[in-house]
């Protein structure tokens, strides 16, 4: 799209360095560039290296997109070189240092933005300082949220009415006030900062205050999935909102490699898992993955293995090497060997090309931690899910899948815990795991759920085509930002 440099919209994106936040925001930045905006992504060196190939490829195709790198103060906060992402935090202490280092980036980012004179800031929810800074520059700040409208609305009403405080026990249920459906939760399923006042409570208060002062919000979502909650969000928070997702499906629409995301070297075993999947009947295999942050104790790995085996259904399971610790390694090796002999299961170590796997006709469902990116990818592929939330807003996402959309089967996860503190006391047993998988994969039991999942999958694909809801939202937003830019220019004359 050709435009005069002075008329071209310059948008700065500041992603938060955590995979679930960074991946969708970078994909959104790429969509802005592909539709005529001049885009700069500000991040640190190690984080930039995870997506730079895609940015270079877009730039070489003639899109105006670049990465601006700022140094991460690793030594200053006592972190090893290269530890710049939340996923590098293997303990509470390390996580604290990472959060401290990320907060220190503000002093480097502000002067950079001032020099660049952008027309709009799109920043992650976890940078509340950007709302006042954007106001000082006289430009709009868009609040970027990489999860569901449902989770935002639920959090809003729980923070406002505090229904959990009227209960005598952490395991008793309360109804979330203000929602169009009756949704029950227990205090244990709430984020720790909502249960007990901590430093994080004050920080999140600032995040939500900055949200309400923002020009609007950008959601990696599509209208047909959460229309009731999108409307509720706009009337409750009182700001504009644009659903422009699913962004990974959109930005990779014409890419046969389906978002390898810089992991090409890890695809050496591709032919092996692909051959294995090709040998299976349609919708007969369950895919099991817990995202990039979750660290499972060895006892839980054992229960998952036995649960998968006793479900009787074929499975493909992604295991991080960090989960297969020393005492667990021999167990997993023996298990993997046994699955090779029976041909009932396939283990992929460390990283899997998830989009490719989910789109394979042999996949019939997924066991997920309810991270939003995986949910959207599964919805886009028309797949129902076994829900196994662990931390953050994942328990709300479970309620959305199970109670609202009715495309999920809960495994019975009880407590919201930070991923680095998940312990052996919270193990979900093999019987519950097998039971949920049987319910998900059983032909009769899941017929209606599959029909609904397919319907959402069709709507998801339509939303990003020309004339679809997300496509129209993005065009409308870009037009609105251009109008604002012109108005500011006229005011200065």
N, C-alpha and C positions, 0 to 999 in steps of 0.2 A: 504494500500500500504506500504510494508516494504522498508525501506532504512536505510543505515548506518547513525548514528547521524551526522557525519561530512559532509555527502553528502545531508542531508535533508535541504530543503529550509526553512529558518526562515523568515517569513513575519510579519511585524508589521502594524496593521490597526489603524488609529486614526480617528474615526468618529466625526462629528460635532454634538453637542447635540441639535438637532431639529428633530422631527419625520421623516420628508420627506428626511432628509440626513442620519439619523442614521439607520433606518430600512433597506434600501437597502445595506448600507455598511456592516452591521453585517451579512446580508444574503450572501453577496459576500465573506466575511471572512470565513463563514461556508463552502462555496463551495470550497474555496482554501484548507481548512483542509480536506474536504471529498475527495479531489483529491491529497492527499499526502503531503501537505505543513504543516509545524509546525507554528501555527498561534497564535499571541498575540494581543488582542484588548485592547488598552489603553483608559480608560474613567474614569468618576467619579462615586462615590458610587450610587447615585440615578439613574443615567442613566444605570449603569450596572444591577441594579435590574430589569429593564424592559425586559431584554433579557437573564438573567443568566440561566433560566430554559432550554432554547434551547441549550446554550453552555454546560451546565452540561450533558444534554442528549447526545450531540455529543461526549463529552469526555468519557462518559460511554460506548459509542459504539466503543471506541478505536481510535478516531481521536485526533490528537495533537492540541488542541485548548484550550486557557485559557483567562481569563480576568485579566488585571492588573489595579487596581484601584488607582487613585490619589485623594487627598482631594480637594474639591471645596472651594475656598476662600469666602464663602457666607458672613460671618461676616465682613470680610475685606471690601467688596464692599457694605455692608448695605442691604443684602438680608436675608430673613428668611431661617432657616435651611431646606434643602431639595429642595430649588428652584435652580435647576442646568440645566434646559432645557429651550430653547427658548419658548416652549409652556407655561412655567410658567409666562411669561411676559404679564401682563394684562394692562400695560400702557407703554407709551414711556419711562418714567423714569426707570421703572423696566427693560425694555428691554435693556436700556443703561447699567444698572448695570450688567445684565447677560452677555452682550457682553464683558464688562470690565473683569468680572470674568473669562470668557472663555479664553481671551487673556493672562491672568496671568498664565494659566496652562503651558504655554511654559517652564517656569523656572523649573517646576517639571518633565516635559516630556523629555526634552533634556538629562539630566544625566541618566534617566532610559534607554533611547534608546542606549546611549553610552555603558552602562553596558551590555545590552542584545546582542550587536553585531549582528543585523539582516542583512539579505541579501538584503532586499528591504523594502521601506516604501510605504504604500498606505495611502494617507491622503486626507481628504476632501479639496475641493477647497479653503475653508475659513481658511486654515493654510498655507499661502504663505511662512512663515519662514522655512517650512520643506524642501524646494527645496535646499536652500543653506546649510542647516544642513546635508542633505543626501550627497551633493557634498563633504562636509568636511569629511564625513565618507567613501567616495568612493563607495557609493551604489546608485542604481537607486531610484528615487522618482516617483511614479505613481500618477497622478492627478485624483482624483475620482469626477466624475460629475453625479449627480443623476437626470438628466433631458435630454432633447432632443438635438440632434446635430443641429437641426433647430434653437433652441433658442441661442445656442452658435454662430452659423454663423451670425444670424440676429444681435446679440449684437455686434459682431466684426465689421461688416460693418457699423452699425450705429455709433459706437464709432470712426471709421476711417473717414467716410465721413460727419457725422453730418447733414443729410438731413433735419432734423426737424428744424434746425436753420434758414432755408430759408423761413419759413412759417410765415404769419402774425397772424395766430390764432392757438391756441392749439387744435382746433377741425377740422382743415383742414387736408386732407390726404397727405401723402408722400409715395413714393415707396421706399422700402428697396433696396439699390444698391447691386450688386454682387451676387444675388440669381438666381437660374435657372428659378424660376417662378416669375410672377409679383405679389408681395405681398404689399398691402397697409395698413398703420397704421396711427393713429393720435398721435401727441406728448403726449396727455393725457394718452395714453395706454402704454407709456414707463415707466420704473421704475423711481421713483422720483429722484434718484441720477444721472440719465442720462438727466433729464430735467433741473435740477438746481445743480450747483456745491455744494457738501456738504462734510462732513468728509468721508462719505461712498464712494464718488467718488474716492478719493485718495486711499482708502483701496482696492476698486475693481480694480484700476489700478495695484496695487501690486499683486493682485490675478491673473490677466491675464498675467502679466509679468512672474510670477512664473510658470504659465501653460506652456508658450512657452519655458521655460528653463527645463521643466520636461523631464524625459526619455520617458514618454508616458502617455496616458490617458486611464482610465477605464470607460466605460459607461454602465449603466444599460439599455440596449437596444438590439435590434437584427437587423442584417444587412438588412433583407427583408423589414423592416418598413421604414427605412430612408436611403436607399443606396446612393441616390444622395447627401444627406447632410453629410453622413459619409465621402464620397470621398472629398467633398468640405472642410470639417473640416481638413482632413489630409493635403490637399494642402495649405490651408489658414494658419492654426496655425503652420504647419510644424513639427508636432511631430507624433509619432506612436499612434495608438488608437486601443483598443480592445473592441468590443461589447460583453458582457457576460450575457445578460439578456434574458427574464425577470427573475431576480434572485429569487424573492419570489416564483414564480411558480416552478422554478427549485429546490430550496432547500426544498420546501414542496411537491414535486411531489409524494412522497410515504407516505405522512402524511394525514390520513383521516380527521383529525381535521382542516386541512387547515390553518395553522399558527394562532393558537389562540393567540400567542404572549403574553402569561402570563395573559390572561383575562378569564381563565376558569370559575372563579367565576361569571363573568357577563353573562354567558350563561344560567342562570336559566330560562329566558323566551324563550329560544330557541324553545322549542316545540310549543309555542304559535305562533311565527312568521312563523315557518316552517309549521305548520298546516294551517295557513292562506295562505301562498304561494302555498302549495299543493292543495288548493281548487281552484286555479286560472288556467286559460287556458295558454298554452305555449305562451311566448312572449307578454303577455298582461299587465305586471306590469312594471312601471318605478321606478327605485331606485334613491333616492335623498340623496346626502351626500356632505358636503363641507369641508371635511378634519379635521385635528386636531387643526389647528391654527385659522381658520376663526371665528370671533365673529360677529354675525349678529345683527343689531339693531332691536328692537321690531317691528318697522314699516315694515321692510323687511320680518320678520317672517309672519306677517299678509298677506302681498302680496303673499308670497309663498303658504300659506295655501289656499287662495282664487283661486290662479292660478291653483294649483293642482286640486282643487275641480271642477273648471269650465272647465278644460280640458276634463273631462268625463272619464279619464283613471285611472285605479287602480294604487296605488303607495305605496311604503314603504319608510318612511322618517326617517333619523337619525337626532335627535335633541340633541345638547349638553345642559345639564342643565343650563349652563351659558347663553345660548341664551333665555331660557324661564325665563326672569327676573321677578321681583315681579309683575309689572303691566301687564306683558304678560302672567303670569302663568294661570290666570283664563281663558283667551282667548284660550290658548292651551289645557287646560283641557276640555273646552266645545267642541273645535274642535275635540279632540281625541274621546270624547264621541259620537259626531255626526258621525264620521267615523266608529266607532264600530257598530252603528245602521245601517248605509247604507252599511257596509262591503266594502267600496270603498278604504279605506286607512288604513295603519298600521304604528304607530309611534314606533320607537325604541329609547329609551333614552340613551344618552351618548356614548356608544360603541357598534359597530355591527361587527359580524364576516363577514367582507366584501367579502372575497374570496368565502365563502360558499354561500352567497346570490347571488353574480354575476354569479356563476355557476349553479344556479337553473333554470330549463327550463322555469319557469313562467316569469323570468325577460326578458324584451324586449329592455331595454335601460336604460341610467343613466343620471341624471343631475349632473354635476361635476364642481368643481372650477378649473379644468385643472391642478391639481397637478400631477406630472409625475408618481408617484406610482399608483395612481388611474387610470390614463390613461392606463398604461401598463396592469394593472389587468383587465380593461374593454376590451382592445384589445385582451388579452389572452382568454377572455370569448367570443370573437366575437361579442361584443355589440357596437352599435352606441351611440353617446353622445350628450346631450344638453350642450353646452359650456358656462360657466359662470365664466370667470377669474376674480380674485380679486387683486392679488399682485405678486411681484417678476417676474419670467419669464412666468407666466401663460398666458399672452396675446399673446406671441409668440406661446405657445403650442396650443392656440385656432386657430391661423392661420394655423398651421400644420394640425390640425384635420379637419378644415372646407375647407381650400383652396388647401391644398396639398393632403392629404389622402382622403378627401371627405367622412368622416364618422362622421361629426359633424354638429349640427345646433346651430347657435349663439343665445343667449338670448338677446343680445344687451347691454352688459356691456361696460361702457364708460371710466372709469378712474381707473388707477393703483394706489392703496393706500395701505399703510402698514396695515396689518390686525387689528392692535389695533386702527387705526384711521378711519375705515370705518364708515361713518356717515349717518344720515337719508336723507341727500340731494341726495345721490347716489342710492336711492331705485329703483330697477327694478320693473316695474308695473306688476300687475296680468295678464293684457291682453297679454303682451309680453311673460310671462312665459307660459300661457296656449297655445298660438300660437306655441311656439317652441316645446312644448310637443306633441301637435297634429301632427305637422310636423314630429317629431321623431317617434311617435308610429303609425301613419296612415299607413295602409298596402300598399297602392299604392304609396304615396309620398315617402316612405322610402325604397322601394323595392331594388333599386340599392345600396343605402347606406348600407343596411343590407348585401347584397351580398359581398360588399367590406370588411365590418367588419368581416364577417365570414372567408373570404380569409386570412385576416391578423391574425385572431385567429388560423387558421390552421398552418400558417407559424411560428407563435410564438411558438406553441407547438412542431413543428418539430425542431426548432432552438436549443432546449435544450436537444434533444435526441442525442444518440451517432451518430456522423457523421454530426450533424446539425451545422449551422454556429456559434452559440454561444459556443457550446460544443467544436468545433475545435479551436475557438479563445482562450478559456481558456487553453486547452492542449498546444497550441503553445506558449502562454505566459509563462506558467509554465516551459516549456522546455527552452525557451529563458532565463528566470531568472536563471535556473540551469546552463546553459552555461556561463552566466556572472559570476556566483559564482565560477565556475571552473577556468575561466580565471584569476580572481582576485587571487585565491589560487596559480596558477602557477606563476603569477607575483611576489608573495611574496617569492617564493622559490629561 
